[in-house]
């Protein structure tokens, strides 16, 4: 229906309006690196903990709401990534460091390693680290139990 720029502007306004309900009047930084996912970045404020929520649950809920609003209005681009005070960016960085340790373990032992269950965004980080290290990685399981198995590439 609409251009990428219109999708980005709608998502930005929608999130800013949502945040204003919590008394936070802030400017959300909005962009799209690849033209497929809208990146919305909320600057650091006194509400960081509240907006991020336990293990990032609230920030994922905000993301879900913005994405659904785009879908309901028939925008072409509906995938959204919301980050608050670079929480996700820092979390991905920490996870990548941990994943490097898992890769090292698989290399040293030669045995497959089952990683704890995690959300899709975290699994993408681990898959990327494994691929960069030349290891094979596979998501297995369903729903909340979905996790990654790392092994030496065949």
C-alpha positions in Angstrom: 0.0 0.0 0.0 2.5 2.6 1.1 6.2 3.4 0.8 8.9 2.4 3.2 9.1 6.1 4.4 5.4 6.2 5.2 5.6 2.9 7.1 8.6 4.2 9.1 6.8 7.5 9.9 3.6 5.7 11.0 5.5 3.3 13.2 7.5 6.2 14.8 4.3 8.2 15.5 2.5 5.1 16.8 5.3 4.3 19.3 5.6 7.9 20.4 1.9 8.0 21.0 2.0 4.7 23.0 4.9 6.1 25.1 3.0 9.3 25.8 0.3 7.2 27.6 3.0 6.3 30.1 3.9 10.0 30.5 7.0 9.8 28.4 7.1 12.4 25.7 10.3 11.6 23.8 11.5 11.5 20.2 11.9 8.0 18.8 14.7 7.5 16.3 13.3 5.5 13.3 15.1 4.0 10.4 15.3 0.9 8.2 18.7 -0.5 7.3 17.5 -3.2 4.9 14.0 -1.9 3.8 12.4 -5.0 5.5 12.6 -4.2 9.2 11.7 -0.9 10.8 14.2 -0.1 13.6 12.7 2.1 16.4 15.1 3.3 19.0 13.8 4.9 22.3 16.5 7.0 24.0 17.5 6.3 27.6 15.1 7.8 30.2 14.0 7.3 33.8 11.5 4.7 32.5 14.1 2.3 31.0 13.4 -0.5 33.4 9.7 -0.2 33.0 9.8 -0.1 29.2 12.2 -3.0 28.9 10.4 -5.2 31.4 11.5 -8.5 32.9 13.9 -10.1 30.4 12.8 -7.7 27.7 9.1 -8.8 27.7 7.7 -5.3 27.7 9.9 -4.1 24.8 8.8 -7.2 22.8 5.1 -6.4 23.6 5.6 -2.8 22.3 7.2 -4.2 19.2 4.2 -6.6 18.7 1.8 -3.7 19.1 3.5 -1.5 16.6 3.8 -4.4 14.1 0.1 -5.2 14.4 -0.9 -1.6 14.0 1.1 -1.6 10.7 -0.5 -4.8 9.6 -4.0 -3.6 10.4 -3.5 -0.5 8.3 -2.1 -2.6 5.3 1.4 -1.1 5.3 3.8 -3.1 3.2 6.5 -3.1 5.9 5.3 -4.6 9.1 8.4 -6.1 10.7 9.5 -3.9 13.6 12.4 -4.0 16.0 12.0 -1.7 19.1 15.0 -1.1 21.3 15.0 0.9 24.5 18.3 2.6 25.6 20.2 0.1 23.4 19.1 -2.8 25.7 18.8 -5.3 22.8 22.0 -4.2 21.2 23.9 -4.7 24.4 22.1 -8.0 25.1 23.0 -9.2 21.6 26.6 -8.3 22.2 26.8 -10.2 25.5 25.1 -13.2 23.9 27.5 -13.2 21.0 30.4 -13.3 23.5 28.8 -16.2 25.3 28.1 -18.0 22.0 31.8 -17.7 21.1 32.5 -19.7 24.3 30.0 -22.4 23.2 31.7 -22.5 19.7 35.0 -23.0 21.4 33.6 -25.8 23.6 32.2 -27.6 20.5 35.6 -27.2 18.7 37.5 -28.6 21.7 35.3 -31.5 22.4 34.0 -32.3 18.9 30.6 -33.0 20.5 27.3 -31.2 19.7 26.2 -28.6 22.3 22.6 -27.9 23.2 22.0 -24.2 24.0 19.2 -23.3 26.5 15.9 -22.3 24.9 15.7 -18.7 23.7 13.6 -16.3 21.7 13.9 -15.9 17.9 16.1 -12.8 18.1 18.6 -14.4 20.4 18.7 -17.6 18.3 19.5 -15.4 15.2 22.5 -14.0 17.1 23.8 -17.5 18.0 23.2 -18.8 14.4 25.2 -15.8 13.1 28.1 -16.4 15.5 28.1 -20.1 14.6 28.1 -19.4 10.9 30.9 -16.9 11.2 33.0 -19.5 13.1 32.3 -22.2 10.5 30.1 -24.3 12.7 26.7 -25.9 11.9 23.7 -24.7 14.0 20.1 -25.9 14.0 17.0 -24.7 15.8 15.1 -27.6 17.4 12.0 -27.9 19.5 8.7 -26.0 19.5 7.4 -22.8 21.1 9.1 -21.7 24.3 11.3 -24.9 24.2 12.9 -24.0 20.9 16.7 -24.0 21.2 19.9 -24.3 19.2 22.2 -27.3 18.7 25.7 -26.4 17.7 27.9 -28.9 16.0 31.0 -29.2 13.9 30.3 -28.6 10.2 30.2 -31.8 8.2 
